[in-house]
Amino acid sequence: MESATNSGTASPTPSVFSLSTTGSSEAASTPDTHRSMLFDDDVAGDPLDIAAGNSPFIMVVGGLGYIGSHTVLELLKEGYNVLIIDDLSNSYENVLDRIKALASEHFAAQGKAMPSLHFQHLDYRSPAMRSVLAGYSSYSVVHKPSMNRFPYSALQRTDSGIEMNDEADDRMVTRVSRITGVIHFAAYKSVEESIRMPLRYYSNNVCGLVDFLGLLEEYGIKNFVFSSSATVYGEMANCGVPLREELCVHHPETFQDHDGTERRMSPGVIGLTSPYGRSKFMCESILADLAVSDPSWSITALRYFNPVGCHESGILGEDPRQKPSNLIPVIATVLTGTKPVLDIFGTDWNTPDGTAVRDFIHVVDLARGHIAALAASAAGRVKAPFRAYNLGESMPGHAEGLGWPYSPTVADDT
Ligand SMILES: NC(=O)c1ccc[n+]([C@@H]2O[C@H](COP(=O)([O-])OP(=O)(O)OC[C@H]3O[C@@H](n4cnc5c(N)ncnc54)[C@H](O)[C@@H]3O)[C@@H](O)[C@H]2O)c1
């Protein structure tokens, strides 16, 4: 699926706009849609079978953050049990209470019991993650899928010579996890901070992911959804062309262009401008390589455009512990007087008002996109072991799309 592009990089000198709150409050809503455009519509209504005795869980790493918290709520509403891992480096524990309150209200209205919601206050790079995963797994004796080498260990010496012990060794002990899928949000995301502290970003976003994947592999957990970003398109995002997933690949790929011509893409991207952007590209490459080496993985990278909005109750939203850099929290700091003005970067783009055009997506749509991706993989509907999808609206948005009386764009576009 393709999505509209941002229309340019920020010009070096910000123009300063005072924020007026006189616009219509109705216009400020960013209503979410209710259908998955990417995956089959029926998949989101087809959750993993949580009634089947040993209670599967979905593990959401970074699940108390902005996008994670909305995703956890939607997962619960779809009937999934959820295990959240979060170190609270950019979120607050009270988000957990808010998710619980909203989910229990939802299930109370339906007269149904709420699925389980577990939380571990942990850095996902911590050695304690092994104990957490152990707690959700058991051992099981299974038949080996095939004998692809001579089974020496199945030979036994008897009085009449050496014989095959056909009872032995066609079985093995394996770990079976109740965690049937993982959604990974745990990353640092400030473009500006990543330039000042690249090692901090590579350590969490890249090294953390590598070790985590190794751990998941040990526990046989191979249905994985990764939070990527439209930033992986690099310079292409400023060319004013629709961004197709095939324009950024990690292995050579052939695809049909709009006019039917066949195009071959080589791996790589031009013009990544920050360690944050590079970290997302690197993570995607690592995931794509892993999928080639072991096609039993089902990995979906979701490339987000600009998530905005909040849960309709207003109880969940974007409430970062660190200095905000995304558009809406920055606007909130101006509205509350913490910041005097809103800096808008870019005035000379080829757009009606000269400001950048961006593709905004409602955070609840984004949350549902993750569930659709997980469920599609679990149902075997995603054929390739690694796939990337854009999650955007495909509709370029100026400020009017957000309902404010100004045209916003902020410096830090994650
Ligand atoms: N918000 C955006 O505009 C945007 C756009 C594109 C991609 N993304 C990606 O989406 C993901 C989620 O973004 P968000 O806006 O919800 O960010 P967020 O900071 O609100 O959420 C991330 C959560 O992960 C937690 N976390 C970070 N490192 C951790 C670690 N080592 N162990 C455990 N928890 C950890 C944080 O405490 C936070 O709760 C990120 O990977 C981000 O790069 C975000």
The ligand as an SDF file (V2000), in Angstrom:
LIG
                    3D

 44 48  0  0  0  0  0  0  0  0999 V2000
    4.9740    8.5890   17.5360 N   0  0  0  0  0  0  0  0  0  0  0  0
    5.4460    8.7120   16.3190 C   0  0  0  0  0  0  0  0  0  0  0  0
    5.3300    9.7530   15.7000 O   0  0  0  0  0  0  0  0  0  0  0  0
    6.1120    7.5310   15.6540 C   0  0  0  0  0  0  0  0  0  0  0  0
    6.2640    7.5550   14.2530 C   0  0  0  0  0  0  0  0  0  0  0  0
    6.8900    6.4660   13.6400 C   0  0  0  0  0  0  0  0  0  0  0  0
    7.3580    5.4060   14.4010 C   0  0  0  0  0  0  0  0  0  0  0  0
    7.2160    5.4110   15.7530 N   0  0  0  0  0  0  0  0  0  0  0  0
    7.7390    4.2770   16.5250 C   0  0  0  0  0  0  0  0  0  0  0  0
    6.6720    3.7080   17.2550 O   0  0  0  0  0  0  0  0  0  0  0  0
    7.1470    3.1860   18.4960 C   0  0  0  0  0  0  0  0  0  0  0  0
    6.2940    3.7230   19.6280 C   0  0  0  0  0  0  0  0  0  0  0  0
    6.2670    5.1340   19.5510 O   0  0  0  0  0  0  0  0  0  0  0  0
    5.4920    6.0070   20.6090 P   0  0  0  0  0  0  0  0  0  0  0  0
    5.1850    7.2960   19.9610 O   0  0  0  0  0  0  0  0  0  0  0  0
    4.4090    5.2090   21.2370 O   0  0  0  0  0  0  0  0  0  0  0  0
    6.6880    6.2370   21.6550 O   0  0  0  0  0  0  0  0  0  0  0  0
    6.6230    6.2790   23.2600 P   0  0  0  0  0  0  0  0  0  0  0  0
    7.9390    6.8080   23.7100 O   0  0  0  0  0  0  0  0  0  0  0  0
    5.3940    6.9630   23.7180 O   0  0  0  0  0  0  0  0  0  0  0  0
    6.5000    4.7240   23.6260 O   0  0  0  0  0  0  0  0  0  0  0  0
    7.6220    3.8690   23.7210 C   0  0  0  0  0  0  0  0  0  0  0  0
    7.4840    3.0980   25.0360 C   0  0  0  0  0  0  0  0  0  0  0  0
    8.5730    2.1770   25.1060 O   0  0  0  0  0  0  0  0  0  0  0  0
    9.1430    2.2550   26.4040 C   0  0  0  0  0  0  0  0  0  0  0  0
   10.5510    1.8440   26.2490 N   0  0  0  0  0  0  0  0  0  0  0  0
   11.5480    2.4790   25.5800 C   0  0  0  0  0  0  0  0  0  0  0  0
   12.6770    1.7640   25.6730 N   0  0  0  0  0  0  0  0  0  0  0  0
   12.3890    0.6630   26.3990 C   0  0  0  0  0  0  0  0  0  0  0  0
   13.1380   -0.4570   26.8420 C   0  0  0  0  0  0  0  0  0  0  0  0
   14.4460   -0.5790   26.6000 N   0  0  0  0  0  0  0  0  0  0  0  0
   12.5170   -1.4300   27.5590 N   0  0  0  0  0  0  0  0  0  0  0  0
   11.1890   -1.3250   27.8480 C   0  0  0  0  0  0  0  0  0  0  0  0
   10.4240   -0.2660   27.4720 N   0  0  0  0  0  0  0  0  0  0  0  0
   11.0270    0.7030   26.7500 C   0  0  0  0  0  0  0  0  0  0  0  0
    8.9310    3.6910   26.8630 C   0  0  0  0  0  0  0  0  0  0  0  0
    8.9190    3.8230   28.2650 O   0  0  0  0  0  0  0  0  0  0  0  0
    7.5770    4.0090   26.2540 C   0  0  0  0  0  0  0  0  0  0  0  0
    6.5340    3.6640   27.1580 O   0  0  0  0  0  0  0  0  0  0  0  0
    8.6100    3.5850   18.5730 C   0  0  0  0  0  0  0  0  0  0  0  0
    9.3800    2.4690   18.1620 O   0  0  0  0  0  0  0  0  0  0  0  0
    8.7370    4.7110   17.5790 C   0  0  0  0  0  0  0  0  0  0  0  0
   10.0330    4.7820   17.0230 O   0  0  0  0  0  0  0  0  0  0  0  0
    6.5850    6.4600   16.3890 C   0  0  0  0  0  0  0  0  0  0  0  0
  1  2  1  0
  2  3  2  0
  2  4  1  0
  4  5  1  0
  4 44  2  0
  5  6  2  0
  6  7  1  0
  7  8  2  0
  8  9  1  0
  8 44  1  0
  9 10  1  0
  9 42  1  0
 10 11  1  0
 11 12  1  0
 11 40  1  0
 12 13  1  0
 13 14  1  0
 14 15  2  0
 14 16  1  0
 14 17  1  0
 17 18  1  0
 18 19  2  0
 18 20  1  0
 18 21  1  0
 21 22  1  0
 22 23  1  0
 23 24  1  0
 23 38  1  0
 24 25  1  0
 25 26  1  0
 25 36  1  0
 26 27  1  0
 26 35  1  0
 27 28  2  0
 28 29  1  0
 29 30  1  0
 29 35  2  0
 30 31  1  0
 30 32  2  0
 32 33  1  0
 33 34  2  0
 34 35  1  0
 36 37  1  0
 36 38  1  0
 38 39  1  0
 40 41  1  0
 40 42  1  0
 42 43  1  0
M  CHG  2   8   1  16  -1
M  END
$$$$
